[in-house]
Amino acid sequence: MISNDWQRHFVDQENLERDSIGKKQTYSQESCKSLLLQLCELNLDETELTGKCDAEVSKDEFNHEWEK
């Protein structure tokens, strides 16, 4: 039994994280445009993309996703 709200918060967070593993997150086209504009204002190091696996996207892949 969870004794207080503080503990309940962390148990709920853990359950949410466990439930979201493996699920693909989707965004509206408007939110993607907004995010892209924000990313365009950052230099490459600030985006932290250089440290992520499979961060490279070809021009064709980008255009295909953008047109969805």
Backbone atoms as SQL, in Angstrom:
CREATE TABLE atoms (id INTEGER PRIMARY KEY, chain TEXT, resi INTEGER, resn TEXT, atom TEXT, x REAL, y REAL, z REAL);
INSERT INTO atoms VALUES
  (1, 'A', 1, 'MET', 'N', 0.846, -1.184, 0.000),
  (2, 'A', 1, 'MET', 'CA', 0.000, 0.000, 0.000),
  (3, 'A', 1, 'MET', 'C', 0.890, 1.245, 0.000),
  (4, 'A', 2, 'ILE', 'N', 0.534, 2.224, -0.810),
  (5, 'A', 2, 'ILE', 'CA', 1.319, 3.454, -0.908),
  (6, 'A', 2, 'ILE', 'C', 0.891, 4.386, 0.212),
  (7, 'A', 3, 'SER', 'N', 1.894, 4.831, 0.981),
  (8, 'A', 3, 'SER', 'CA', 1.559, 5.565, 2.202),
  (9, 'A', 3, 'SER', 'C', 1.365, 7.060, 2.019),
  (10, 'A', 4, 'ASN', 'N', 1.934, 7.645, 0.979),
  (11, 'A', 4, 'ASN', 'CA', 1.749, 9.089, 0.826),
  (12, 'A', 4, 'ASN', 'C', 1.806, 9.505, -0.638),
  (13, 'A', 5, 'ASP', 'N', 1.451, 10.765, -0.872),
  (14, 'A', 5, 'ASP', 'CA', 1.402, 11.284, -2.243),
  (15, 'A', 5, 'ASP', 'C', 2.771, 11.289, -2.905),
  (16, 'A', 6, 'TRP', 'N', 3.817, 11.538, -2.120),
  (17, 'A', 6, 'TRP', 'CA', 5.168, 11.599, -2.674),
  (18, 'A', 6, 'TRP', 'C', 5.542, 10.251, -3.285),
  (19, 'A', 7, 'GLN', 'N', 5.303, 9.177, -2.552),
  (20, 'A', 7, 'GLN', 'CA', 5.598, 7.844, -3.072),
  (21, 'A', 7, 'GLN', 'C', 4.691, 7.507, -4.251),
  (22, 'A', 8, 'ARG', 'N', 3.430, 7.875, -4.167),
  (23, 'A', 8, 'ARG', 'CA', 2.470, 7.593, -5.232),
  (24, 'A', 8, 'ARG', 'C', 2.925, 8.242, -6.540),
  (25, 'A', 9, 'HIS', 'N', 3.461, 9.463, -6.450),
  (26, 'A', 9, 'HIS', 'CA', 3.940, 10.168, -7.639),
  (27, 'A', 9, 'HIS', 'C', 4.982, 9.326, -8.383),
  (28, 'A', 10, 'PHE', 'N', 5.958, 8.792, -7.641),
  (29, 'A', 10, 'PHE', 'CA', 7.023, 8.033, -8.283),
  (30, 'A', 10, 'PHE', 'C', 6.548, 6.680, -8.792),
  (31, 'A', 11, 'VAL', 'N', 5.637, 6.066, -8.110),
  (32, 'A', 11, 'VAL', 'CA', 5.068, 4.805, -8.589),
  (33, 'A', 11, 'VAL', 'C', 4.285, 5.062, -9.872),
  (34, 'A', 12, 'ASP', 'N', 3.498, 6.133, -9.907),
  (35, 'A', 12, 'ASP', 'CA', 2.741, 6.482, -11.112),
  (36, 'A', 12, 'ASP', 'C', 3.681, 6.792, -12.273),
  (37, 'A', 13, 'GLN', 'N', 4.778, 7.539, -12.015),
  (38, 'A', 13, 'GLN', 'CA', 5.755, 7.861, -13.057),
  (39, 'A', 13, 'GLN', 'C', 6.364, 6.584, -13.619),
  (40, 'A', 14, 'GLU', 'N', 6.735, 5.684, -12.735),
  (41, 'A', 14, 'GLU', 'CA', 7.339, 4.421, -13.166),
  (42, 'A', 14, 'GLU', 'C', 6.369, 3.633, -14.040),
  (43, 'A', 15, 'ASN', 'N', 5.109, 3.605, -13.666),
  (44, 'A', 15, 'ASN', 'CA', 4.106, 2.895, -14.461),
  (45, 'A', 15, 'ASN', 'C', 3.914, 3.548, -15.823),
  (46, 'A', 16, 'LEU', 'N', 3.904, 4.877, -15.870),
  (47, 'A', 16, 'LEU', 'CA', 3.767, 5.582, -17.147),
  (48, 'A', 16, 'LEU', 'C', 4.945, 5.277, -18.057),
  (49, 'A', 17, 'GLU', 'N', 6.160, 5.305, -17.487),
  (50, 'A', 17, 'GLU', 'CA', 7.346, 5.025, -18.289),
  (51, 'A', 17, 'GLU', 'C', 7.324, 3.593, -18.799),
  (52, 'A', 18, 'ARG', 'N', 6.932, 2.670, -17.965),
  (53, 'A', 18, 'ARG', 'CA', 6.868, 1.265, -18.363),
  (54, 'A', 18, 'ARG', 'C', 5.841, 1.091, -19.483),
  (55, 'A', 19, 'ASP', 'N', 4.707, 1.774, -19.378),
  (56, 'A', 19, 'ASP', 'CA', 3.655, 1.665, -20.392),
  (57, 'A', 19, 'ASP', 'C', 4.064, 2.291, -21.721),
  (58, 'A', 20, 'SER', 'N', 4.932, 3.313, -21.680),
  (59, 'A', 20, 'SER', 'CA', 5.283, 4.026, -22.905),
  (60, 'A', 20, 'SER', 'C', 6.450, 3.390, -23.652),
  (61, 'A', 21, 'ILE', 'N', 7.134, 2.425, -23.043),
  (62, 'A', 21, 'ILE', 'CA', 8.268, 1.780, -23.701),
  (63, 'A', 21, 'ILE', 'C', 7.772, 1.050, -24.949),
  (64, 'A', 22, 'GLY', 'N', 8.423, 1.320, -26.069),
  (65, 'A', 22, 'GLY', 'CA', 8.074, 0.650, -27.311),
  (66, 'A', 22, 'GLY', 'C', 6.948, 1.302, -28.089),
  (67, 'A', 23, 'LYS', 'N', 6.321, 2.328, -27.530),
  (68, 'A', 23, 'LYS', 'CA', 5.246, 3.005, -28.252),
  (69, 'A', 23, 'LYS', 'C', 5.835, 4.161, -29.049),
  (70, 'A', 24, 'LYS', 'N', 5.350, 4.329, -30.251),
  (71, 'A', 24, 'LYS', 'CA', 5.821, 5.404, -31.111),
  (72, 'A', 24, 'LYS', 'C', 5.056, 6.677, -30.766),
  (73, 'A', 25, 'GLN', 'N', 5.809, 7.744, -30.514),
  (74, 'A', 25, 'GLN', 'CA', 5.169, 9.007, -30.179),
  (75, 'A', 25, 'GLN', 'C', 4.855, 9.744, -31.479),
  (76, 'A', 26, 'THR', 'N', 3.668, 10.325, -31.565),
  (77, 'A', 26, 'THR', 'CA', 3.277, 11.041, -32.775),
  (78, 'A', 26, 'THR', 'C', 3.056, 12.517, -32.463),
  (79, 'A', 27, 'TYR', 'N', 3.301, 13.341, -33.460),
  (80, 'A', 27, 'TYR', 'CA', 3.149, 14.780, -33.315),
  (81, 'A', 27, 'TYR', 'C', 2.345, 15.313, -34.491),
  (82, 'A', 28, 'SER', 'N', 1.643, 16.408, -34.267),
  (83, 'A', 28, 'SER', 'CA', 0.925, 17.040, -35.366),
  (84, 'A', 28, 'SER', 'C', 1.933, 17.734, -36.277),
  (85, 'A', 29, 'GLN', 'N', 1.524, 18.011, -37.500),
  (86, 'A', 29, 'GLN', 'CA', 2.419, 18.680, -38.442),
  (87, 'A', 29, 'GLN', 'C', 2.798, 20.060, -37.911),
  (88, 'A', 30, 'GLU', 'N', 1.861, 20.740, -37.272),
  (89, 'A', 30, 'GLU', 'CA', 2.142, 22.072, -36.724),
  (90, 'A', 30, 'GLU', 'C', 3.201, 22.006, -35.630),
  (91, 'A', 31, 'SER', 'N', 3.091, 21.021, -34.747),
  (92, 'A', 31, 'SER', 'CA', 4.089, 20.914, -33.684),
  (93, 'A', 31, 'SER', 'C', 5.448, 20.513, -34.255),
  (94, 'A', 32, 'CYS', 'N', 5.457, 19.725, -35.337),
  (95, 'A', 32, 'CYS', 'CA', 6.719, 19.365, -35.992),
  (96, 'A', 32, 'CYS', 'C', 7.381, 20.599, -36.596),
  (97, 'A', 33, 'LYS', 'N', 6.585, 21.438, -37.238),
  (98, 'A', 33, 'LYS', 'CA', 7.136, 22.667, -37.819),
  (99, 'A', 33, 'LYS', 'C', 7.705, 23.561, -36.732),
  (100, 'A', 34, 'SER', 'N', 6.985, 23.665, -35.626),
  (101, 'A', 34, 'SER', 'CA', 7.454, 24.481, -34.510),
  (102, 'A', 34, 'SER', 'C', 8.764, 23.939, -33.956),
  (103, 'A', 35, 'LEU', 'N', 8.830, 22.627, -33.779),
  (104, 'A', 35, 'LEU', 'CA', 10.046, 22.003, -33.269),
  (105, 'A', 35, 'LEU', 'C', 11.199, 22.199, -34.243),
  (106, 'A', 36, 'LEU', 'N', 10.929, 22.040, -35.526),
  (107, 'A', 36, 'LEU', 'CA', 11.966, 22.217, -36.531),
  (108, 'A', 36, 'LEU', 'C', 12.509, 23.639, -36.510),
  (109, 'A', 37, 'LEU', 'N', 11.619, 24.614, -36.396),
  (110, 'A', 37, 'LEU', 'CA', 12.073, 26.000, -36.325),
  (111, 'A', 37, 'LEU', 'C', 12.949, 26.230, -35.101),
  (112, 'A', 38, 'GLN', 'N', 12.588, 25.625, -33.988),
  (113, 'A', 38, 'GLN', 'CA', 13.409, 25.749, -32.784),
  (114, 'A', 38, 'GLN', 'C', 14.768, 25.088, -32.994),
  (115, 'A', 39, 'LEU', 'N', 14.779, 23.919, -33.635),
  (116, 'A', 39, 'LEU', 'CA', 16.037, 23.224, -33.877),
  (117, 'A', 39, 'LEU', 'C', 16.925, 23.990, -34.844),
  (118, 'A', 40, 'CYS', 'N', 16.313, 24.678, -35.805),
  (119, 'A', 40, 'CYS', 'CA', 17.091, 25.440, -36.773),
  (120, 'A', 40, 'CYS', 'C', 17.851, 26.580, -36.108),
  (121, 'A', 41, 'GLU', 'N', 17.377, 27.012, -34.959),
  (122, 'A', 41, 'GLU', 'CA', 18.041, 28.092, -34.243),
  (123, 'A', 41, 'GLU', 'C', 19.217, 27.593, -33.413),
  (124, 'A', 42, 'LEU', 'N', 19.383, 26.281, -33.322),
  (125, 'A', 42, 'LEU', 'CA', 20.468, 25.690, -32.544),
  (126, 'A', 42, 'LEU', 'C', 21.600, 25.268, -33.467),
  (127, 'A', 43, 'ASN', 'N', 22.837, 25.329, -32.942),
  (128, 'A', 43, 'ASN', 'CA', 23.917, 24.755, -33.733),
  (129, 'A', 43, 'ASN', 'C', 23.893, 23.243, -33.534),
  (130, 'A', 44, 'LEU', 'N', 24.646, 22.523, -34.327),
  (131, 'A', 44, 'LEU', 'CA', 24.583, 21.065, -34.315),
  (132, 'A', 44, 'LEU', 'C', 24.895, 20.480, -32.941),
  (133, 'A', 45, 'ASP', 'N', 25.887, 21.014, -32.260),
  (134, 'A', 45, 'ASP', 'CA', 26.230, 20.492, -30.932),
  (135, 'A', 45, 'ASP', 'C', 25.099, 20.705, -29.932),
  (136, 'A', 46, 'GLU', 'N', 24.397, 21.818, -30.041),
  (137, 'A', 46, 'GLU', 'CA', 23.294, 22.103, -29.115),
  (138, 'A', 46, 'GLU', 'C', 22.117, 21.148, -29.314),
  (139, 'A', 47, 'THR', 'N', 21.958, 20.612, -30.512),
  (140, 'A', 47, 'THR', 'CA', 20.861, 19.673, -30.752),
  (141, 'A', 47, 'THR', 'C', 21.128, 18.310, -30.130),
  (142, 'A', 48, 'GLU', 'N', 22.387, 18.022, -29.826),
  (143, 'A', 48, 'GLU', 'CA', 22.829, 16.734, -29.271),
  (144, 'A', 48, 'GLU', 'C', 22.574, 15.571, -30.225),
  (145, 'A', 49, 'LEU', 'N', 22.325, 15.865, -31.489),
  (146, 'A', 49, 'LEU', 'CA', 22.073, 14.803, -32.464),
  (147, 'A', 49, 'LEU', 'C', 23.337, 14.026, -32.809),
  (148, 'A', 50, 'THR', 'N', 24.496, 14.655, -32.673),
  (149, 'A', 50, 'THR', 'CA', 25.734, 13.968, -33.035),
  (150, 'A', 50, 'THR', 'C', 26.028, 12.794, -32.117),
  (151, 'A', 51, 'GLY', 'N', 25.450, 12.775, -30.935),
  (152, 'A', 51, 'GLY', 'CA', 25.682, 11.685, -30.000),
  (153, 'A', 51, 'GLY', 'C', 24.613, 10.617, -30.028),
  (154, 'A', 52, 'LYS', 'N', 23.668, 10.723, -30.945),
  (155, 'A', 52, 'LYS', 'CA', 22.556, 9.763, -30.982),
  (156, 'A', 52, 'LYS', 'C', 22.712, 8.808, -32.154),
  (157, 'A', 53, 'CYS', 'N', 22.409, 7.549, -31.896),
  (158, 'A', 53, 'CYS', 'CA', 22.441, 6.524, -32.936),
  (159, 'A', 53, 'CYS', 'C', 21.341, 6.797, -33.963),
  (160, 'A', 54, 'ASP', 'N', 21.633, 6.596, -35.220),
  (161, 'A', 54, 'ASP', 'CA', 20.640, 6.746, -36.292),
  (162, 'A', 54, 'ASP', 'C', 20.036, 8.141, -36.350),
  (163, 'A', 55, 'ALA', 'N', 20.829, 9.164, -36.025),
  (164, 'A', 55, 'ALA', 'CA', 20.323, 10.532, -36.047),
  (165, 'A', 55, 'ALA', 'C', 20.332, 11.112, -37.460),
  (166, 'A', 56, 'GLU', 'N', 21.066, 10.478, -38.366),
  (167, 'A', 56, 'GLU', 'CA', 21.154, 11.008, -39.721),
  (168, 'A', 56, 'GLU', 'C', 19.887, 10.685, -40.504),
  (169, 'A', 57, 'VAL', 'N', 19.404, 11.683, -41.232),
  (170, 'A', 57, 'VAL', 'CA', 18.214, 11.526, -42.062),
  (171, 'A', 57, 'VAL', 'C', 18.559, 12.075, -43.438),
  (172, 'A', 58, 'SER', 'N', 18.306, 11.281, -44.459),
  (173, 'A', 58, 'SER', 'CA', 18.589, 11.753, -45.814),
  (174, 'A', 58, 'SER', 'C', 17.562, 12.812, -46.214),
  (175, 'A', 59, 'LYS', 'N', 17.898, 13.563, -47.238),
  (176, 'A', 59, 'LYS', 'CA', 16.992, 14.602, -47.732),
  (177, 'A', 59, 'LYS', 'C', 15.660, 13.993, -48.167),
  (178, 'A', 60, 'ASP', 'N', 15.721, 12.854, -48.861),
  (179, 'A', 60, 'ASP', 'CA', 14.492, 12.189, -49.312),
  (180, 'A', 60, 'ASP', 'C', 13.642, 11.709, -48.138),
  (181, 'A', 61, 'GLU', 'N', 14.290, 11.133, -47.107),
  (182, 'A', 61, 'GLU', 'CA', 13.550, 10.681, -45.923),
  (183, 'A', 61, 'GLU', 'C', 12.879, 11.858, -45.225),
  (184, 'A', 62, 'PHE', 'N', 13.616, 12.959, -45.115),
  (185, 'A', 62, 'PHE', 'CA', 13.070, 14.147, -44.472),
  (186, 'A', 62, 'PHE', 'C', 11.851, 14.652, -45.238),
  (187, 'A', 63, 'ASN', 'N', 11.989, 14.793, -46.549),
  (188, 'A', 63, 'ASN', 'CA', 10.881, 15.303, -47.362),
  (189, 'A', 63, 'ASN', 'C', 9.672, 14.378, -47.307),
  (190, 'A', 64, 'HIS', 'N', 9.914, 13.077, -47.303),
  (191, 'A', 64, 'HIS', 'CA', 8.812, 12.112, -47.210),
  (192, 'A', 64, 'HIS', 'C', 8.049, 12.296, -45.900),
  (193, 'A', 65, 'GLU', 'N', 8.762, 12.411, -44.789),
  (194, 'A', 65, 'GLU', 'CA', 8.115, 12.595, -43.487),
  (195, 'A', 65, 'GLU', 'C', 7.436, 13.959, -43.400),
  (196, 'A', 66, 'TRP', 'N', 8.062, 14.963, -43.969),
  (197, 'A', 66, 'TRP', 'CA', 7.521, 16.327, -43.899),
  (198, 'A', 66, 'TRP', 'C', 6.193, 16.427, -44.633),
  (199, 'A', 67, 'GLU', 'N', 6.064, 15.691, -45.729),
  (200, 'A', 67, 'GLU', 'CA', 4.852, 15.750, -46.546),
  (201, 'A', 67, 'GLU', 'C', 3.677, 14.978, -45.952),
  (202, 'A', 68, 'LYS', 'N', 3.931, 14.138, -44.948),
  (203, 'A', 68, 'LYS', 'CA', 2.842, 13.353, -44.339),
  (204, 'A', 68, 'LYS', 'C', 1.800, 14.233, -43.704);
